Amino acid sequence: MRVVFRVIGNNVVGMGHIYRSLSLAHGMANQDILFVCDVDSEPVVKKLVGSAYWLGVYDTANIADKIISLNPDLIVNDVLNTEKNYIDYLKKEEIVVVNFEDLGTGASVADLTVNELYDYSILSGNNILWGYEHFFVREEFEKARPNKFRDSVSEVILTFGGTDQHDLSRIVYERIKDICKKYQVFVRIVTGPGYRGFTHLEKMVSETSGVSLTHATGVISSIMESADIAITSNGRTVYELAHMNIPGIVIPQHEREETHSFAREQNGFVKMEPYVEGMSLESVPKLLEKLIINSQFRYTLFSRLEKFCFLENKQRLLDKIFEKCKDRKKILHHG
């Protein structure tokens, strides 16, 4: 079966779409896998996909025709909102269409839409899956050891996705470094391959003890294994932290992240207001200090995380996708 993954990735939307599609592709053994992106996404997609899969780069205006010319049996769109006419155009060619993180008009007409970052139904449609039960972790988490509760805090992890468009790694570190020094808490900063403030932050960190900086590691699970608290943005990383039993402070980077409702105290996280340029973030060190010194509060958040395990969700989702492909073949064969 030929499968085409259409993905996006840049400084605004980050890299989560590419990571998710790569993880899904890795689970599709023995299929013919191709990746496609628009010109704007080329640098980031090329960096992450590398030589693992064939990559086609096209103008947005004619990308649908280019996808059809590849003759796929299945197209996976991980490009945020899609339009109905685009999905109808693909389905007219008897292609099975699966969308991720889609609130557009195309979501309701795709064969399957997976909105795992939205806990509540926003659109109507029997083909749409909602909520964290459909989130899956990357392969690196399959052997990672979720944390056990520790009475005292020794490490905090800061990570703001693949691009960190607001330079929150540096801003938050500057806000919390004195608190961490006061309580002898080690700070681990993890930045992604698209983070443009790395050189400046590296210089700042190199002159200070009690902090480490890891850049473009590709493997964050082993770093999470020793973290007691996290400070992060409101994307896929929140679910990875939940999987690893790490409570924390969540700062949405933009309005779309604000709509992701999983990060809340009932699920082990304290969510802040969405960040806008110039925000003081003075409440972050205060909240971090509370998490450090109030072990009962931290344990309450930790205990709410223990129920989350996302290891089996990918196979369940793959089974659903392949079932859609089988159903389409049956219809075509019957016809």
C-alpha positions in Angstrom: 0.0 0.0 0.0 1.3 3.5 -0.9 0.9 6.0 2.0 1.6 9.7 1.6 2.1 11.9 4.7 1.5 15.6 4.1 3.1 17.6 7.0 3.9 21.1 8.0 6.6 22.5 10.3 8.0 26.0 10.9 8.7 28.5 13.7 5.0 29.2 14.2 3.4 25.7 14.2 6.5 23.9 15.6 7.5 20.4 14.7 5.0 18.2 16.4 3.2 17.5 13.2 6.3 16.0 11.6 7.2 14.0 14.8 3.7 12.5 14.9 3.7 11.5 11.3 7.2 10.0 11.5 6.1 8.0 14.5 3.0 6.7 12.6 5.1 6.0 9.5 7.5 3.9 11.6 4.5 1.7 12.7 3.5 1.1 9.1 6.0 -1.7 8.3 6.2 -3.0 4.7 4.2 -0.1 3.3 5.5 2.3 0.6 5.9 5.6 2.6 6.3 9.0 1.0 6.4 12.4 2.6 5.1 15.7 1.1 5.2 19.3 2.3 4.9 22.8 1.0 7.8 25.1 0.2 7.6 27.0 3.4 7.9 23.8 5.5 10.8 22.4 3.5 13.8 23.3 5.7 12.2 21.9 8.9 10.7 18.8 7.3 13.9 18.0 5.4 15.9 18.2 8.6 13.6 15.8 10.6 12.7 13.4 7.8 16.2 13.2 6.5 16.9 10.3 4.2 14.5 8.0 6.1 11.7 8.6 3.5 11.3 10.1 0.1 10.2 13.8 0.3 8.3 15.8 -2.3 8.2 19.6 -1.9 5.5 21.5 -3.8 3.7 24.9 -4.0 0.6 25.0 -1.9 -1.5 25.9 -4.9 -0.9 22.6 -6.7 -0.1 20.3 -3.9 -3.3 18.3 -4.1 -2.6 17.5 -7.8 1.0 16.5 -7.0 -0.3 14.2 -4.2 -2.8 12.5 -6.6 0.0 12.1 -9.2 1.9 10.0 -6.6 -1.0 7.5 -6.8 -1.5 6.9 -3.0 -3.9 4.5 -1.5 -3.9 6.5 1.8 -3.1 10.2 2.5 -2.4 11.3 6.0 -2.8 15.1 6.4 -1.0 16.5 9.5 -1.3 20.2 8.4 -3.9 21.6 10.9 -7.2 22.8 9.4 -8.2 21.4 6.0 -10.9 22.5 3.6 -13.8 20.4 2.4 -13.0 20.9 -1.2 -9.4 19.6 -0.8 -10.6 16.5 1.0 -13.4 15.9 -1.5 -10.8 16.3 -4.4 -8.6 13.6 -2.9 -11.5 11.2 -2.1 -12.8 11.5 -5.7 -9.6 9.6 -6.6 -10.6 6.8 -4.3 -7.8 7.7 -1.8 -8.5 7.0 1.9 -8.0 10.3 3.8 -6.9 10.5 7.4 -6.4 13.9 9.1 -4.8 15.0 12.4 -5.5 18.0 14.6 -8.1 19.4 12.1 -10.9 21.8 13.0 -11.5 22.9 9.4 -14.4 22.0 7.1 -12.4 19.0 5.8 -12.4 17.3 9.2 -16.0 16.1 8.9 -15.6 14.6 5.4 -12.3 12.8 5.8 -12.5 9.0 6.3 -11.0 9.5 9.8 -10.0 12.7 11.7 -8.0 12.3 14.9 -8.2 15.3 17.3 -6.4 13.9 20.3 -5.3 17.3 21.7 -8.9 18.3 22.1 -10.7 16.6 25.0 -14.2 17.7 24.0 -16.0 17.5 20.7 -15.9 20.8 18.8 -17.3 19.6 15.4 -20.0 17.1 14.5 -19.1 13.9 12.7 -19.0 10.2 13.5 -15.6 10.0 11.8 -13.8 12.3 14.3 -11.9 10.9 17.3 -11.5 13.3 20.3 -9.3 13.2 23.4 -6.2 11.9 25.0 -7.3 8.2 24.6 -6.1 8.6 21.0 -2.7 10.2 21.8 0.4 8.1 21.2 4.0 8.6 22.3 7.0 8.3 20.1 9.1 5.1 20.1 11.7 6.4 22.5 9.1 6.3 25.3 8.3 2.6 24.9 11.3 1.7 27.1 11.3 4.8 29.3 10.6 4.4 33.0 7.9 6.7 34.4 8.9 8.5 37.5 8.2 7.5 41.1 7.3 10.3 43.5 10.3 11.8 45.4 9.7 13.8 48.5 12.3 16.5 47.7 12.8 18.1 44.3 16.2 17.8 42.7 15.6 18.5 39.1 13.3 20.7 36.9 13.1 20.4 33.2 12.3 23.4 30.8 11.3 22.5 27.3 9.2 24.5 24.8 9.0 22.4 21.7 11.0 22.2 18.5 11.0 25.9 17.8 10.2 27.9 21.0 9.0 30.9 19.0 9.0 33.3 22.0 12.4 32.3 23.4 10.7 31.0 26.6 13.6 28.7 27.4 15.7 31.8 28.1 12.9 34.0 29.6 11.7 31.3 32.0 15.2 30.3 33.0 16.0 33.9 33.9 12.8 34.0 36.0 13.4 30.8 38.0 17.2 30.5 38.3 17.3 32.2 41.7 14.6 30.0 43.1 16.4 26.9 41.9 19.7 28.1 43.3 18.0 28.8 46.7 16.6 25.2 46.9 19.5 23.6 45.1 17.4 22.3 42.3 19.2 21.5 39.0 17.7 22.9 35.9 17.7 20.9 32.6 16.9 23.0 29.6 16.0 21.0 26.4 15.7 23.0 23.2 14.6 21.8 19.7 16.4 21.9 16.4 14.4 25.0 15.3 15.3 27.1 18.3 16.9 30.3 17.1 18.1 31.6 20.5 20.4 28.7 21.2 23.8 30.5 20.9 22.7 33.3 23.3 21.3 30.8 25.8 24.3 28.5 25.5 26.6 31.4 26.4 24.4 32.4 29.4 24.3 28.8 30.7 28.0 28.1 30.2 28.8 30.8 32.8 26.5 29.3 35.5 26.5 26.2 37.6 23.4 24.1 38.4 22.1 24.1 34.8 22.5 22.0 31.7 21.4 22.7 28.1 20.6 20.0 25.6 19.9 21.0 22.0 18.2 19.0 19.2 18.7 15.8 21.1 15.9 13.8 19.4 15.7 11.8 22.7 14.1 13.5 25.6 12.6 10.5 27.5 15.9 9.7 29.3 16.1 13.3 30.5 12.6 13.2 31.7 13.4 10.1 33.8 15.1 12.2 36.4 12.9 15.3 36.4 10.5 16.1 39.3 8.8 19.1 37.8 8.4 20.5 34.3 7.8 23.9 32.8 6.6 23.6 29.2 4.4 24.8 26.4 0.9 23.3 25.7 1.6 20.9 22.9 2.4 17.2 22.6 5.1 17.5 25.3 2.4 17.8 28.0 1.2 14.3 27.1 4.8 12.9 27.2 5.2 14.5 30.6 1.9 12.9 31.8 3.1 9.6 30.5 6.3 10.0 32.5 4.4 11.1 35.7 6.0 14.6 35.8 3.7 17.4 37.1 4.4 20.9 36.0 3.6 24.4 34.8 2.2 24.8 31.3 2.5 28.1 29.3 0.5 28.1 26.0 2.6 29.7 23.3 -0.3 30.9 21.2 -4.1 30.9 21.0 -4.4 27.5 19.4 -2.4 25.9 22.3 -4.8 27.7 24.7 -7.6 25.5 23.2 -5.8 22.3 24.3 -7.7 21.5 27.5 -5.8 18.4 28.7 -3.3 20.6 30.7 -5.3 21.3 33.9 -5.0 20.6 37.6 -7.3 17.5 37.4 -4.6 16.0 35.1 -1.5 17.1 37.1 -0.7 20.4 35.5 -1.1 24.1 36.3 -1.9 26.0 33.2 -1.0 29.7 32.8 -2.4 32.4 30.5 -1.2 32.2 26.9 2.2 34.0 26.6 2.3 37.3 24.7 5.4 39.4 24.1 6.4 41.4 27.1 4.6 39.3 29.8 6.4 39.4 33.1 5.8 35.7 34.0 6.4 36.7 37.6 3.8 34.1 38.8 6.0 31.3 37.4 8.8 31.4 40.0 6.1 31.8 42.8 4.3 28.7 41.5 7.6 26.8 41.1 8.6 27.6 44.7 5.2 26.3 45.9 5.8 23.0 44.0 9.3 22.7 45.5 8.4 23.3 49.1 4.8 22.0 49.2 5.3 18.3 48.6 1.6 17.6 49.4 0.5 19.9 46.6 3.1 18.3 44.2 2.0 14.8 45.3 -1.6 15.6 44.5 -0.7 16.6 41.0 1.6 13.6 40.6 -1.1 11.1 41.7 -3.4 12.5 39.1 -0.8 11.6 36.4 -0.3 7.9 37.3 -3.4 6.8 35.3 -1.9 8.0 32.0 -0.1 5.5 29.8 -0.1 6.1 26.0 1.9 3.0 24.8 -0.9 1.0 23.2 -2.7 3.8 21.5 -0.6 3.9 18.3 -1.4 0.3 17.4 -5.1 0.8 18.1 -5.0 3.9 15.8 -3.1 2.0 13.1 -5.7 -0.8 13.2 -8.5 1.8 12.7 -6.6 3.4 9.8 -6.0 0.0 8.1 -9.6 -0.9 8.7 -10.7 2.2 6.7 -8.4 1.1 3.9 -9.8 -2.4 3.9 -13.4 -1.0 3.8 -12.5 1.2 0.8 -11.0 -1.8 -1.1 -14.2 -3.9 -0.3 -16.4 -1.1 -1.7 -14.2 -0.7 -4.8 -14.1 -4.5 -5.3 -17.8 -4.8 -4.8 -18.4 -2.0 -7.3 
